[in-house]
């Protein structure tokens, strides 16, 4: 037992079930930090999907091993049996499922892991697999939801409200060379723009036409340097926007890796994005953000701090995506996102361009 009354002993192991997206995992990292500080020397492993989550945790000093859950595996049943065997042989004492995962498959994986203490959300019938069920008030930010969960394991360390995303020297070198290639100088005010996000839920995206109009208006101001960013699955969208906004916009078909994105964002003065994983990478790099929220709950996912701004419309139907990852079938028009005007976003960006004192940068955790 640790000196603060925890329940984990040396020689034991902790399993984290982090089967969400990039942003979900990033917003778990402050709780991970508190967990590791509470129980120094205790190995902490994570089960993650075969997406960007692996890069999110790659250099995190508090993760011992990552176990990949291949969701798109052709022989899924065989893979799942192999995964369960691999987890069971590690003899975990505690499993913790992250704060927006109420899926029954994750709960079942926690049960089959053999962990004696299984901590997860008490949400409907999906909570039956956990013997440490946690009820969390609606509207509590995901970082704090995750902190409530790790406190069930005995954590008393304070929560630092800052996601962690660690870079290596090669990624930072890429960013410096990229800036030089595009003739960026230290006095430039750089605005990164991510028009994508939510590959499986494109309803999170502000309309493409709005991004085109916004970028062309920003170009008339001449001062901000505009970088257009997105992932490989968003190439078509990015190319369509670039065709309508060039010249004067920095964009490359040879899209950077996730770590290189992080290194670039470290150079930005401001980052505009829909609710997405890249939004939270920018947050982790200490870059001030403007986030556009519609169907997702800004109370759970908006970056925390005065240097961040969440733009949204307070409509009776919004948010319509809940922690069970379900979206109302009645939502066809995306009024919540379309109601955010181009002028509103433009004014928010220019306010920060003209008043850079607003943009206090947080220290980056390297």
Phi, psi and omega in degrees: 000135181285166186295342180265011176092016179288177186242010185251133182250159173302144182092353178262172182225151178244136177247127174255129176259099186243068186266026178265195180274187182302312181296320179300317181290317178301321181282357171270340189298328175296321176294322176300318179300315179296321180297315182293323179291325180291324185233069182297138178088349179276121181298137177237118178252160180224134169266124181228161176281165179278064175226206182293352180302326180298318179289326179303320185260359189305313184255010180291122186289352184262357177260125181278306180219149174250136177245123188267127174261109183274093184297329183262017179300135183295315178263075191296317183296317179296319178297318181295321177296319178295319179298315180297318178298318181296320180290316183298323184292345180275350173054063179286145177267327182224136169242143179229125178260135188294166200283003171233014181259104176245019183288138183294330181293324177292318177298320178295320178297321176299316180297314183287346179294338182085002180298135182290323178247121182240112186255127179195177182290144172265086183233106177055213182286347183288346179278358186294340183277349183257141174256000169234083184274137183239125174263126184238133181299143176296145178091354178284132183302147185300323178300320180284327174300314179295324179294320176301321181293314182289336175296333176294340178271359179107008181289130174237357176298145179292157179268128173263113187284064183210114178296153180248130174216111188263139181249161171251173186294328180293323179292321178290325176297317177304315183296318179297317180292324179297318179295317179296320180300326182257019171058041177272132179246160185305331182279351180292144173261112188256127176246117173271139181232126177242105183273357183262212181110145176066063183306319181272349178226080183289357174292352175279353190265129168298144186303141179304319182298328178292319178297319180298312179297318181297312182297319179294326175291320179295323180298327179294335179283340174070328187289307182289137172270129189252126175248128178259123187232156175175172182271173181302327180285353182251012185303317182298313178300314182297317180295321179297318179291318181297320180299330182267356185234349179285160353281178176099004177237134179273120178204143179227137175295332179276084190291140180293166171283172181298319178294321177293324173303314180300318179295322176296315182298332177298336180269347185281151172272335184202147179227125178253131183203155163290177175291109187204170176296322180296328176304317184280338171293316177301316177302316181294331179276003179080013182273127177300144185230155164239119184248137180257116183245138176228268185285341178270158188273110182298333181295331181271327194239348183293139175305143184263134176132153184293338181281355180251147179229130175252120177261130183200170175241133183275085181253152180301332184267357185245133003278153180244000173257121182256184185291348175275008178061033177249146180238141181299129177291343182284347184276102179245334189262345183050046179303326182302316180279319182293339179284345175281113188278158175299319180298322180297316180289318178302313181297322180295320179293312184292330176299323180280328175296318184275345179227071185295347178296339177295331192268070173287125180268134175283152175296138180274131175276111182260000000 
